[in-house]
Amino acid sequence: MIFAKTDSHAEDIVKIAREEFDEGNDFCKKITYNVKNEDPESILQQFRTGYYPRIAVTVDMIATGTDVKPIEALIFMRDVRSRNYFQQMVGRGTRTLNKDDLVKVTPSAKANKSRFVIVDAVGVFKTVKIDYPAVDNKPTVPLKDLMKMAILERDEDTLSSLASRLTRLDKLVTEKDREKFKELSGGKTLSDVVKDLMNAYDPNTLTETAKEKFNLPADKEPDEEQIKQAADTLSLNAVKPFDKPELRDFVETVRQKIYQVIDNTNIDKVTFAGYDKDAKEKAEEIINNFRKFIDENKDEIIALKIIYRMKSHPELVSGSQENLKRVQVDKHTLTFDALEGLRDALHSSPYHLTPEIIWNAYGRIYPQKVKGTTAVRILTDIICLIRFELGIYKELEPRKEIVDRIFKDWIFKKNAGPKQFTEEQMEWLRMIKDHIVISVRIEKEDFEYTPFNDEGGLGKMWKLFGEGTEEVIKELNNELAA
């Protein structure tokens, strides 16, 4: 493979190679985005798996990210200033290949491919390479401030620092947070944004952008002013997603969820032990903030809409099938995913609340009405918090205790009839109840997972309950939804 400086340079090399080796057009081909009368992807596939072409000349199409295992020689006919780019170009030759596969492309091969040759025709190994990984040059600046700085300043240190922070974040975020970021950024992923930030001052990207921007000939290098304008264009595009306050708030919220800063230098010391006079005031502030969240989002967040509708109909908590239908909003019922969205919104700016914080605040203000302040919170406890605040529940207690009580009453009523549940049926009913405690409701698909699949899945459920299986599932969802 030969790396050329420009597209016209690549054409010259192809012509010379064919003449020197006295071979036809198939022997040496240009593989760039500007190939005429041929599909560059098809040529690349031939180079990867076929005998011809024996030599491929490229500018950047297969300089990075393309796997061509049979390559045994790299020839540099251009200089490269970016260390990352240069390392990726060298990486095109590093793939090993066994003899059987190599012979398919190079019939004269006598052994496995275990090495490759680099021919440096322009001194590319001697020139200074600039290290362009994202470097955090502003470690003392908080991320939320760094995002604002990037909009106003757009200098190399700021963009590199922001790219470095987002790169670390990208390794830790959940898939759901990735999708939310993409939605807020207008379709760009976290890695896309990082790439744009890094490219804003990458020498090769600047050169190519300047050439395109000013319509320069392929063999002419842009001057300093043209490079400067290219940098301005690239940096402006790179920071564009951060113009949205919603995206900045979301990134900061995700960061807070992931990172916990431990200060080992300034160790805390106990200066006073006793009753905190401000504790009650802080708890009231948390509850007021929670009320504000409910009021501001009762028409926006689907899970909150469903729960809030019950404020005007407290009889709905009885859990009957008819009542459950009345709780539905826009054909939605309360689901685990909907509750996750509610929790994330609660944790986001400007509220920064968690179920634990709210529960403890209520415990301090209404100690006689609040139970389970030391229990580990589960996602569905959010339902209890909202219903308590809305006055639907007179006491605040963990959802597990509420569901256990309703389940016990339901079983008692069922067993009071002519037919009682067997012990094996009871074991399955308890598993379903425990699932609903954590996940709000149960669907048929859930029987494919633990613990149900370990006990025989939906098939076993049908064997135990027969034609009444669907009715049992529906009734438990309805009754335990309270």
C-alpha positions in Angstrom: 0.0 0.0 0.0 1.3 3.4 -0.9 0.2 6.6 0.9 0.0 9.6 -1.4 -0.2 13.3 -0.5 -3.2 14.3 -2.7 -5.5 12.6 -5.2 -3.5 13.9 -8.2 -0.3 12.7 -6.5 -1.9 9.2 -6.2 -2.8 9.2 -9.9 0.9 10.0 -10.8 2.1 7.1 -8.5 -0.3 4.7 -10.1 0.9 5.6 -13.6 4.6 5.3 -12.6 4.0 2.0 -10.9 2.3 0.4 -13.9 5.1 1.6 -16.2 7.9 0.4 -13.9 6.5 -3.0 -13.4 5.2 -3.2 -17.0 1.8 -4.3 -15.8 -1.8 -3.5 -16.8 -4.4 -1.4 -15.1 -5.4 -4.1 -12.7 -1.9 -4.4 -11.2 -2.0 -1.0 -9.4 -5.1 1.0 -8.6 -6.0 4.2 -6.8 -8.4 3.7 -3.9 -9.7 7.1 -2.9 -13.1 8.8 -2.7 -12.5 10.4 -6.2 -12.0 7.2 -8.2 -13.7 7.6 -11.6 -15.8 4.9 -13.4 -15.3 2.4 -10.5 -16.6 1.9 -7.1 -13.8 2.5 -4.5 -15.4 0.0 -2.1 -15.3 -2.7 -4.7 -11.7 -2.0 -5.5 -11.0 -2.2 -1.7 -12.7 -5.5 -1.5 -10.6 -6.9 -4.4 -7.5 -5.6 -2.7 -8.5 -7.4 0.5 -9.4 -10.8 -0.9 -8.2 -11.1 -4.5 -4.9 -11.3 -6.4 -5.4 -8.0 -8.1 -4.6 -5.2 -7.4 -1.1 -6.0 -6.1 -0.5 -2.3 -5.2 -3.1 0.1 -3.8 -2.5 3.8 -3.7 -4.5 5.9 -1.3 -4.7 9.3 0.4 -6.9 8.6 3.4 -9.7 6.3 2.4 -7.9 3.2 3.8 -5.4 5.0 6.0 -7.4 4.3 9.2 -10.0 1.8 10.4 -9.9 -0.5 7.3 -8.8 -4.1 7.9 -6.6 -5.5 5.0 -4.7 -8.4 6.5 -2.6 -9.4 3.5 -0.7 -6.1 3.3 3.0 -6.9 3.5 4.5 -3.5 2.6 3.7 0.1 3.4 5.3 3.0 1.4 5.0 6.5 2.7 5.1 9.1 -0.1 3.7 11.8 2.2 4.4 13.3 5.6 2.0 13.1 8.5 2.0 15.5 11.4 -0.6 13.9 13.7 0.8 11.1 15.8 -2.6 9.4 16.1 -3.1 9.4 12.3 0.4 8.2 11.7 0.0 5.3 14.1 -3.2 4.2 12.5 -1.6 4.3 9.1 1.2 2.1 10.3 -1.4 -0.1 11.8 -2.7 -1.1 8.4 0.3 -3.5 8.1 0.3 -5.0 11.6 -2.4 -7.7 11.1 -1.1 -11.3 11.0 -2.4 -13.9 8.6 -2.0 -17.7 8.4 -0.4 -19.2 5.2 -3.6 -20.8 3.9 -5.4 -17.5 3.8 -2.4 -15.5 2.6 -1.9 -17.9 -0.4 -5.4 -17.1 -1.5 -4.2 -13.5 -2.2 -0.5 -14.1 -2.7 0.0 -17.6 -4.3 3.8 -17.4 -3.9 3.6 -17.1 -0.1 5.8 -19.7 1.7 4.8 -19.0 5.3 2.4 -17.2 7.6 2.4 -13.4 7.5 4.3 -12.5 10.7 6.0 -9.2 9.7 5.7 -6.4 7.2 8.0 -3.8 5.6 7.8 0.0 5.8 9.5 2.1 3.1 9.9 5.7 4.2 10.5 7.7 1.0 9.9 11.2 2.5 11.4 11.0 6.0 8.0 10.7 7.8 9.7 8.9 10.7 12.0 11.8 11.2 9.5 14.6 11.4 8.1 15.8 14.7 4.7 14.3 15.4 2.1 16.2 17.4 0.3 14.2 20.0 -3.4 14.8 19.5 -5.2 12.6 22.0 -7.6 14.6 24.1 -5.6 16.2 26.9 -7.2 17.8 29.9 -5.3 21.1 30.2 -7.9 22.6 32.5 -8.3 20.0 35.3 -9.4 22.5 37.9 -12.3 23.8 35.8 -15.6 22.0 36.5 -17.2 20.2 33.6 -20.4 22.4 33.7 -18.2 25.5 33.4 -16.0 23.9 30.8 -19.0 23.4 28.5 -19.9 27.1 28.7 -16.3 28.1 28.2 -16.1 26.1 25.0 -19.0 28.1 23.5 -17.3 31.4 24.2 -13.6 30.8 23.8 -13.1 27.8 21.5 -9.4 27.7 21.9 -7.4 24.4 21.6 -6.8 23.9 25.3 -10.5 24.3 26.1 -11.8 22.0 23.4 -9.1 19.4 24.1 -10.0 19.5 27.8 -13.7 19.1 27.1 -13.0 16.2 24.7 -10.9 14.5 27.4 -13.7 14.7 30.0 -16.3 13.5 27.6 -14.1 10.6 26.5 -13.9 9.4 30.1 -17.6 9.9 30.5 -18.3 7.9 27.3 -16.7 4.8 28.8 -19.1 4.8 31.8 -22.5 6.0 30.6 -25.4 3.7 30.2 -27.0 2.9 26.8 -30.1 4.8 27.9 -28.0 7.9 28.6 -26.2 7.5 25.3 -29.6 7.6 23.5 -30.7 10.6 25.5 -27.5 12.5 24.7 -28.0 11.7 21.0 -31.5 13.0 21.2 -30.5 16.3 22.8 -27.5 16.8 20.5 -29.5 16.6 17.4 -28.4 13.1 16.3 -24.7 13.1 17.4 -23.3 10.5 19.7 -20.9 11.3 22.5 -18.0 9.8 20.5 -19.1 12.0 17.5 -18.9 15.1 19.6 -15.5 14.1 21.0 -14.3 13.5 17.4 -15.5 16.9 16.3 -13.8 18.6 19.3 -10.5 16.8 18.6 -10.6 17.5 14.8 -11.1 21.2 15.3 -7.3 21.6 15.7 -6.0 18.4 14.1 -3.4 19.5 11.4 -4.6 17.1 8.7 -8.2 17.9 9.2 -7.5 21.6 9.2 -5.5 21.3 5.9 -8.3 19.3 4.2 -11.0 21.6 5.5 -9.1 24.7 4.3 -8.6 23.2 0.9 -12.2 22.5 0.5 -13.4 25.8 2.0 -11.2 27.9 -0.4 -11.4 25.4 -3.3 -7.6 25.1 -3.5 -5.9 22.8 -6.0 -4.9 19.4 -4.7 -1.2 20.2 -4.8 -1.5 23.6 -3.1 -1.1 24.0 0.7 -3.4 26.5 2.5 -1.8 29.6 4.0 -1.9 30.6 7.7 -5.0 32.7 7.4 -6.9 30.0 5.6 -5.9 27.5 8.3 -7.2 29.9 10.9 -10.5 30.3 9.2 -10.8 26.5 8.8 -10.1 26.2 12.6 -12.9 28.7 13.3 -15.3 26.8 11.1 -14.5 23.4 12.7 -14.5 24.7 16.3 -17.8 26.4 15.8 -19.3 23.2 14.5 -17.7 21.2 17.3 -19.2 23.2 20.2 -22.7 23.7 18.6 -24.4 20.9 20.6 -23.4 22.7 23.9 -25.5 25.8 22.9 -28.5 23.9 24.3 -28.7 24.3 28.1 -30.7 21.0 28.2 -27.7 19.1 26.9 -25.3 20.8 29.3 -27.6 20.0 32.2 -28.0 16.4 31.1 -24.2 15.9 30.8 -23.6 17.4 34.3 -26.4 15.1 35.7 -24.8 12.0 34.2 -21.4 13.1 35.5 -22.8 13.4 39.0 -24.4 10.0 38.8 -21.1 8.4 37.8 -18.4 10.2 39.7 -17.8 10.5 43.4 -14.9 12.8 44.3 -12.9 11.7 47.3 -10.7 14.3 48.9 -7.8 12.6 50.6 -5.9 15.9 51.2 -8.5 17.9 53.1 -9.8 15.3 55.6 -13.0 16.2 57.3 -12.9 16.7 61.1 -15.8 16.5 63.5 -16.3 20.0 65.0 -19.6 19.4 66.7 -21.8 16.4 67.6 -25.4 17.1 68.4 -28.8 18.0 66.9 -28.6 19.9 63.7 -30.8 23.0 64.0 -30.9 23.4 60.3 -31.9 19.8 59.5 -35.6 20.5 59.6 -35.3 23.5 57.4 -33.2 21.5 54.9 -35.8 18.7 54.9 -38.6 21.2 54.2 -36.6 22.6 51.4 -36.2 19.2 49.9 -40.0 18.5 50.2 -40.8 21.8 48.6 -38.5 21.1 45.8 -40.2 17.7 45.3 -43.6 19.4 45.2 -42.3 21.8 42.7 -41.1 18.9 40.5 -44.5 17.3 40.6 -46.3 20.5 39.8 -44.0 21.4 36.9 -44.0 18.0 35.3 -47.4 16.5 36.0 -48.4 17.1 32.4 -45.0 16.2 30.8 -43.8 12.9 32.3 -46.0 10.0 31.5 -45.4 8.1 34.8 -46.2 11.2 36.8 -49.3 11.8 34.7 -50.6 8.4 35.5 -49.9 8.7 39.2 -51.2 12.3 39.4 -54.5 11.4 37.8 -55.2 9.4 41.0 -55.2 12.6 43.1 -58.7 13.4 42.0 -59.8 9.7 42.3 -58.4 8.2 45.6 -60.8 5.3 45.2 -58.5 4.1 42.3 -56.0 2.7 44.7 -58.4 -0.2 45.4 -56.8 -1.9 42.4 -59.9 -3.2 40.7 -59.7 -3.8 36.9 -62.3 -1.1 36.2 -60.4 1.4 38.3 -57.1 0.5 36.7 -58.5 1.4 33.3 -59.4 4.9 34.6 -55.7 5.4 35.7 -54.5 4.9 32.1 -53.4 8.1 30.3 -52.9 8.2 26.5 -53.2 4.4 26.4 -50.2 4.1 28.7 -50.0 2.1 32.0 -47.3 2.5 34.6 -44.2 0.6 33.5 -40.6 0.1 34.8 -39.2 2.1 31.9 -41.7 4.9 32.6 -40.5 5.0 36.2 -36.9 5.1 35.2 -37.6 8.1 33.1 -39.4 9.7 36.1 -36.4 8.9 38.3 -33.9 10.4 35.8 -36.0 13.6 35.5 -36.1 13.9 39.3 -32.3 13.5 39.5 -31.7 16.0 36.7 -31.2 19.8 37.0 -32.6 21.9 38.7 -34.0 19.4 41.2 -31.1 17.0 41.9 -33.3 14.7 44.0 -33.2 11.0 44.7 -35.8 8.8 46.4 -33.5 8.3 49.4 -33.1 12.0 50.0 -36.9 12.7 49.7 -37.8 9.7 51.9 -35.4 10.8 54.7 -36.8 14.4 54.4 -40.3 13.2 55.0 -39.1 11.0 57.8 -37.7 14.1 59.6 -40.8 16.2 59.1 -43.4 13.5 59.6 -41.7 10.8 61.8 -45.0 9.3 62.9 -46.2 8.8 59.3 -43.1 7.5 57.7 -41.7 3.9 57.8 -38.7 2.3 56.4 -36.3 5.2 56.6 -33.3 2.8 57.0 -34.4 0.4 54.2 -32.7 0.3 50.9 -34.8 2.1 48.3 -36.0 0.5 45.2 -37.2 2.2 42.0 -40.9 1.6 42.6 -40.7 3.4 46.0 -41.1 6.6 43.9 -44.7 5.6 43.5 -45.2 5.7 47.2 -43.4 9.0 47.6 -45.7 10.7 45.0 -48.9 9.1 46.3 -48.0 10.2 49.9 -47.3 13.8 48.7 -50.6 13.9 46.8 -52.5 12.6 49.9 -53.5 9.3 48.3 -51.5 7.5 51.0 -51.9 8.6 54.6 -48.7 6.9 55.6 -45.4 6.6 53.7 -44.1 3.0 53.7 -42.0 1.0 51.3 -43.8 -0.4 48.3 -42.8 -3.9 49.2 -44.8 -3.7 52.5 -47.8 -2.3 50.6 -47.7 -5.0 47.9 -47.2 -7.8 50.5 -50.3 -6.6 52.4 -52.5 -6.4 49.2 -51.2 -9.8 48.1 -52.0 -11.4 51.4 -55.6 -10.0 51.3 -56.0 -11.1 47.7 -54.9 -14.7 48.5 -57.2 -14.8 51.5 -60.2 -13.8 49.3 -59.3 -16.3 46.7 -58.8 -19.2 49.1 -62.1 -18.4 50.8 -63.9 -19.6 47.7 -64.6 -23.2 46.6 -61.1 -23.7 45.2 -57.8 -23.0 47.0 -54.3 -22.6 45.6 -51.9 -25.5 45.9 -48.5 -25.0 47.6 -46.7 -25.1 44.2 -49.2 -22.5 42.8 -48.5 -20.3 45.8 -44.7 -20.5 45.1 -45.3 -19.1 41.6 -47.7 -16.5 42.9 -45.1 -15.3 45.3 -42.5 -15.1 42.6 -44.9 -13.0 40.5 -45.6 -10.8 43.5 -41.9 -10.2 44.1 -41.4 -9.3 40.4 -44.2 -6.8 40.5 -42.8 -5.2 43.7 -39.6 -4.4 41.7 -40.9 -4.0 38.2 -44.4 -2.5 38.7 -46.1 -5.2 36.6 -45.4 -8.5 34.9 -45.7 -9.4 31.2 -45.6 -12.8 29.5 -42.1 -12.1 28.2 -40.8 -11.8 31.8 -41.4 -15.5 32.3 -38.4 -16.1 30.0 -36.0 -14.7 32.6 -34.9 -15.6 36.1 -36.4 -16.8 38.4 -39.2 -18.0 36.2 -37.2 -19.7 33.4 -35.3 -21.7 36.1 -38.6 -23.2 37.2 -40.1 -24.0 33.7 -41.1 -20.5 32.4 -44.5 -19.7 31.0 -45.1 -23.3 30.1 -44.9 -24.3 33.7 -47.2 -21.5 34.6 -49.8 -22.8 32.1 -49.4 -26.3 33.5 -50.2 -25.1 37.0 -53.0 -22.6 36.2 -54.3 -23.9 32.9 -56.8 -21.7 31.1 -56.8 -19.4 34.1 -53.2 -18.4 33.6 -53.9 -15.1 31.7 -56.6 -14.1 34.1 -54.3 -14.7 37.1 -51.5 -12.5 35.5 -54.0 -9.8 34.7 -55.6 -9.8 38.1 -52.3 -9.7 39.9 -51.1 -6.8 37.7 -54.4 -4.9 38.5 -54.5 -5.7 42.2 -50.8 -5.1 43.0 -50.7 -1.9 41.0 -52.0 0.1 44.0 
